[in-house]
Amino acid sequence: MKNHMAAVAVITALGAFGSAQAANRDIVSIVGSSTVYPFATVVAERFGRSTDFKSPKIESTGTGGGLKLFCRGVGAGTPDITNASRRIKKSEYDDCQENGVTEVVEVLVGYDGIAIANSRQAPALTLSLKDIYLALAKDIPGPDGKLIPNPNSTWKDVNPALPATKIEVLGPPPTSGTRDAFAELAMAGGAEQLPDLKALAELGADQVDEIKATMARLGLPEGLYAALVEKSGGAPKGSDIFVTVAYAMREDGAYIEAGENDNLIVQKLEANPDAVGVFGYSFLEENGDKVQGAVVDGVAPDFDTIASGDYPVSRPLYFYMKGAHVGKIPGIQEYAVEFTSNKAMGEDGYLTERGLIPLSDEALKQVQADVKNMTPLKM
């Protein structure tokens, strides 16, 4: 019955293309990541000027919000493309498939670093991943090793070498791919430097006694294990419990969700030199006269350190196309060809000039081939 209803929904959505054409739906619709947004906007403007197609309409909805809209179904009422500052999750891909979005084309755009930055009116910060975790985690190990609500109110509380400035970090909300990547790379990276949390992350699902013993040392409630069993339908790995702890951000005002607009975070850092912001490297480069990036684990965020992977808070950027819309909404594939061209994404391309860290020549050729052939993603 469920499959029948899904099929009816797909047929209905596909039928919407007819009315869309009648209503002159001749503009590509793009949603998604605020980090990819400035790159996509530059491509869209050039695409509109240099072709007979109109410039695509682009909305900055955040990675999670964009994928939710993209995977809702096919038809002119849904987006053609979604930008993402992380790779699509298996659960999101499955959601797409269930809703009839079966031809999802993945396009790896390049790489970006997540900057932890402050105003140039204040001294630059030198942080470790452990410092970041101890500053922003909801719970951290106390003197006896058990997790307690984070008591650190200043950076000096975290690390005596840091300034006695109030911890006030402006960053993206949970719907943002930047938030997801920051949690995975910075928060989890810092948590792994704490012995019991690292030990928990390395335990397999079959090591139930060891998992429960480590949870007890950390003071985690026994009910957490049972809740994860119920949620997943099977025995959780230690890493599942680790993620629950490591990714949880403070809710006491030290971390402030500042929305999807990274430019707004930059403006707030200018107004408050004591605050720290979390956003994509491209915004740091564009606003280098106003803000400065913190050195993290001894490495400063710049083009070379992100390209090499030496900067520890680096991540790939993507966009996803809806294959079923190609040939029905004009300009989708042609826009993707422009985006992935050598003149845009190449080593000396105009997106590289805007802060995008480019792919290798070999990787770029593969991406260009996938766009040309509209190769669907398989997960």
C-alpha positions in Angstrom: 0.0 0.0 0.0 2.8 2.3 0.9 4.6 1.7 -2.4 1.4 2.2 -4.3 0.8 5.6 -2.6 4.4 6.6 -3.3 4.0 5.7 -6.9 0.8 7.8 -7.1 2.7 10.8 -5.5 5.5 10.5 -8.0 3.1 10.4 -11.0 1.2 13.4 -9.6 4.4 15.3 -9.1 5.6 14.5 -12.6 2.3 15.7 -14.0 3.0 19.0 -12.3 5.6 19.7 -14.9 2.9 20.3 -17.5 1.3 23.1 -15.5 4.8 24.4 -14.6 5.6 24.9 -18.3 2.3 26.6 -18.8 3.2 29.0 -16.0 6.5 29.7 -17.6 8.6 27.9 -15.0 11.8 28.4 -16.8 14.2 29.2 -14.0 16.3 26.7 -12.2 15.5 26.5 -8.5 18.4 26.0 -6.1 18.3 25.7 -2.3 20.7 24.6 0.5 24.0 25.5 2.1 24.9 29.0 3.1 28.6 28.1 2.6 28.1 27.0 -1.0 25.6 29.9 -1.6 28.2 32.6 -2.6 29.9 30.2 -5.1 26.6 29.2 -6.6 25.5 32.8 -6.9 28.7 33.8 -8.8 28.1 30.9 -11.2 24.4 31.7 -11.6 25.2 35.4 -12.5 27.8 34.4 -15.1 25.5 31.7 -16.4 22.6 34.1 -16.9 24.9 36.7 -18.7 26.6 34.2 -21.0 23.8 31.9 -22.1 20.2 32.1 -23.2 19.0 30.7 -19.9 17.9 32.9 -17.0 20.0 33.1 -13.9 18.9 30.4 -11.4 17.0 31.4 -8.3 19.1 30.5 -5.2 17.9 30.4 -1.6 20.1 29.9 1.4 18.2 27.4 3.5 21.1 25.5 5.2 22.3 22.0 4.1 19.7 20.0 6.1 16.8 22.3 5.2 17.8 22.2 1.5 18.1 18.4 1.4 14.7 18.1 3.1 13.1 20.3 0.4 15.1 18.5 -2.4 14.0 15.0 -1.3 10.4 15.9 -0.8 9.6 14.7 -4.4 9.8 15.5 -8.1 7.9 18.2 -9.9 8.0 21.9 -10.6 7.1 22.7 -7.0 10.3 21.2 -5.7 13.9 22.4 -6.1 16.1 21.2 -9.0 19.4 21.5 -7.1 20.5 21.6 -3.5 23.8 22.9 -2.2 25.5 21.0 0.7 28.5 21.7 2.9 28.7 18.0 3.8 27.8 14.8 1.9 24.2 13.6 1.8 23.4 11.3 4.7 22.2 7.7 4.0 18.9 8.6 5.8 18.4 11.6 3.5 19.3 9.6 0.4 16.7 6.9 1.5 14.2 9.7 2.0 14.8 10.8 -1.6 14.3 7.3 -2.9 11.1 6.8 -1.0 9.7 10.1 -2.4 10.5 9.2 -6.0 13.7 11.3 -6.2 15.6 8.2 -7.6 18.1 10.0 -9.9 20.3 12.0 -7.5 23.4 13.3 -9.2 26.2 14.1 -6.7 28.7 16.9 -7.6 31.8 17.4 -5.5 32.6 21.1 -5.8 35.8 21.4 -3.9 36.9 21.9 -0.3 36.4 24.5 2.5 37.7 25.0 6.0 35.6 26.0 8.9 37.1 29.0 10.5 37.0 29.8 14.2 37.5 33.5 14.0 37.4 36.7 16.0 37.6 40.5 15.3 41.0 42.0 14.3 40.4 44.4 17.1 41.3 41.6 19.5 44.3 39.3 19.8 44.2 36.3 17.5 43.4 33.0 19.2 45.6 29.8 19.2 43.4 26.8 20.1 43.5 23.1 20.2 40.6 20.8 19.2 40.5 19.9 22.9 40.1 23.6 23.9 37.2 23.9 21.5 35.5 20.8 22.9 36.0 21.9 26.5 34.6 25.4 25.7 31.5 24.4 23.8 30.5 20.8 24.8 27.3 20.6 26.8 28.9 18.1 29.3 32.6 17.6 30.0 34.5 15.3 32.4 34.8 16.6 35.9 37.6 16.0 38.4 36.4 12.4 39.0 36.1 11.7 35.3 32.3 11.7 35.3 30.5 14.1 32.9 29.2 17.3 34.4 27.4 20.3 32.9 30.1 22.5 31.4 31.3 24.9 34.1 33.8 26.9 31.9 32.7 30.5 31.6 35.9 32.0 30.2 38.6 30.8 27.7 41.1 30.9 30.5 39.0 28.3 32.4 39.5 26.0 29.4 43.2 26.6 29.1 45.3 28.9 31.4 47.2 30.0 28.3 44.0 31.6 26.8 42.6 35.0 27.6 40.2 35.5 30.5 37.5 36.5 28.0 33.9 35.2 28.3 33.1 32.2 26.1 30.7 33.6 23.5 30.7 31.7 20.2 28.4 32.7 17.3 27.7 29.7 15.0 25.3 28.0 12.7 22.1 26.1 13.8 21.5 22.4 13.6 20.1 22.6 10.1 23.4 23.8 8.8 26.0 21.6 7.1 28.7 23.8 8.7 27.3 22.8 12.1 27.3 19.1 11.2 30.9 19.4 10.0 32.0 21.4 13.0 30.5 18.8 15.3 32.2 15.9 13.5 35.6 17.6 13.0 36.1 20.0 15.9 33.9 18.7 18.7 34.5 15.0 18.1 38.1 15.7 17.4 38.5 17.3 20.7 36.5 14.7 22.6 38.7 12.0 21.2 41.6 13.6 23.1 39.9 12.6 26.4 40.9 9.0 27.4 37.5 7.6 28.4 35.6 9.2 25.5 38.2 8.0 23.1 38.0 4.5 24.6 34.2 4.6 24.2 34.4 5.6 20.5 36.6 2.6 19.8 34.3 -0.1 21.2 32.4 -2.4 18.9 28.7 -3.4 19.2 29.7 -6.8 20.5 31.6 -5.3 23.4 28.5 -4.6 25.5 30.1 -5.1 28.9 33.0 -2.8 28.1 30.6 -0.1 26.7 28.5 -0.2 29.8 31.6 -0.1 32.1 32.9 3.0 30.2 29.5 4.6 30.3 29.5 4.1 34.1 32.9 5.7 34.5 31.6 8.7 32.5 28.4 8.8 34.7 26.2 8.3 31.6 22.7 7.0 32.5 22.0 3.3 31.8 18.8 4.3 30.0 20.9 5.9 27.2 22.1 2.5 26.0 18.5 1.1 26.0 17.2 4.2 24.2 19.8 3.7 21.4 18.9 0.0 21.2 15.3 1.0 20.7 16.1 3.7 18.2 18.4 1.5 16.0 16.8 -1.8 16.5 20.1 -3.4 17.4 23.1 -3.1 19.7 24.8 0.3 19.4 28.5 0.7 18.9 30.5 2.7 21.4 30.9 5.3 18.6 27.1 5.8 18.6 27.1 6.7 22.3 30.3 8.8 21.8 28.6 10.9 19.1 25.6 11.5 21.4 28.0 13.0 24.0 30.6 14.7 21.7 28.2 16.5 19.3 26.0 18.0 22.1 26.5 21.7 22.3 26.0 24.0 25.3 22.6 25.5 25.7 23.5 28.0 28.4 24.4 31.0 26.2 28.0 30.2 25.5 27.1 29.0 22.1 24.7 31.2 20.2 22.9 30.0 17.2 23.3 33.0 14.8 21.3 31.6 11.8 22.3 30.6 8.3 23.7 34.0 7.3 27.5 33.9 7.8 27.9 37.5 6.8 25.7 38.4 9.8 28.1 36.5 12.1 31.0 38.6 10.6 29.1 41.8 11.3 28.5 40.7 14.9 32.1 40.0 15.5 33.0 43.5 14.3 30.5 44.9 16.9 31.8 42.6 19.7 35.6 42.0 19.7 35.2 39.5 22.6 33.0 37.2 20.6 34.2 34.3 18.4 32.5 33.1 15.2 32.2 29.8 13.3 31.8 29.9 9.5 33.3 28.8 6.2 36.8 29.8 5.2 35.5 31.7 2.1 33.8 34.2 4.4 37.1 34.6 6.4 39.0 35.3 3.1 36.3 37.8 1.9 36.4 39.7 5.3 40.1 39.4 6.1 40.3 43.1 6.9 37.7 42.6 9.6 38.2 39.2 11.1 41.1 36.7 11.7 41.1 32.9 11.9 42.4 31.1 14.9 45.3 28.7 14.7 43.9 25.2 15.4 46.3 22.5 16.6 49.2 24.5 15.3 47.8 25.1 11.8 46.3 28.4 10.5 43.4 28.2 8.0 44.6 29.2 4.6 44.3 28.0 1.0 47.3 25.6 1.2 46.6 24.1 4.6 43.0 23.3 3.6 43.9 21.9 0.2 46.5 19.6 1.8 44.2 18.6 4.6 46.6 19.8 7.3 44.1 22.2 8.7 42.1 20.0 11.0 38.6 21.5 10.4 38.3 21.1 6.7 35.5 19.5 4.7 34.2 18.8 1.2 31.5 20.9 -0.5 28.8 19.5 -2.9 25.6 20.1 -4.8 23.0 17.6 -5.8 20.9 17.6 -9.0 17.5 16.0 -9.6 17.9 13.9 -12.8 14.2 13.7 -13.3 14.0 17.5 -13.8 16.7 17.6 -16.5 15.1 18.3 -19.9 11.9 19.5 -18.2 13.1 22.6 -16.3 15.5 24.3 -18.8 19.1 25.0 -17.8 19.8 22.5 -15.0 22.6 20.5 -16.6 23.9 23.5 -18.5 24.3 25.3 -15.2 26.1 22.3 -13.7 28.5 22.2 -16.7 29.3 25.9 -16.1 29.8 25.3 -12.4 32.2 22.4 -13.0 34.1 24.0 -15.9 37.9 24.6 -15.7 37.2 28.3 -15.9 35.1 28.1 -12.7 36.4 25.2 -10.6 39.9 24.9 -12.1 43.1 25.8 -10.2 43.0 29.3 -11.7 39.2 29.5 -11.9 37.0 32.3 -10.8 35.6 30.3 -7.9 39.1 29.7 -6.6 39.6 33.4 -6.6 36.6 33.6 -4.3 38.1 31.2 -1.8 37.1 27.7 -3.1 39.8 25.1 -2.5 39.9 23.3 -5.9 39.9 19.6 -6.7 42.9 17.8 -8.3 42.9 17.7 -12.1 42.0 14.1 -12.0 39.1 14.5 -9.6 37.8 17.5 -11.6 37.7 15.5 -14.8 35.7 12.7 -13.0 33.2 15.3 -11.7 32.9 16.8 -15.2 32.2 13.3 -16.7 29.6 12.6 -14.0 27.8 15.9 -14.9 28.0 15.2 -18.6 26.5 11.7 -18.2 24.2 12.6 -15.3 25.6 9.7 -13.4 23.2 8.9 -10.5 24.5 8.4 -7.0 24.4 4.9 -5.4 24.6 4.5 -1.6 
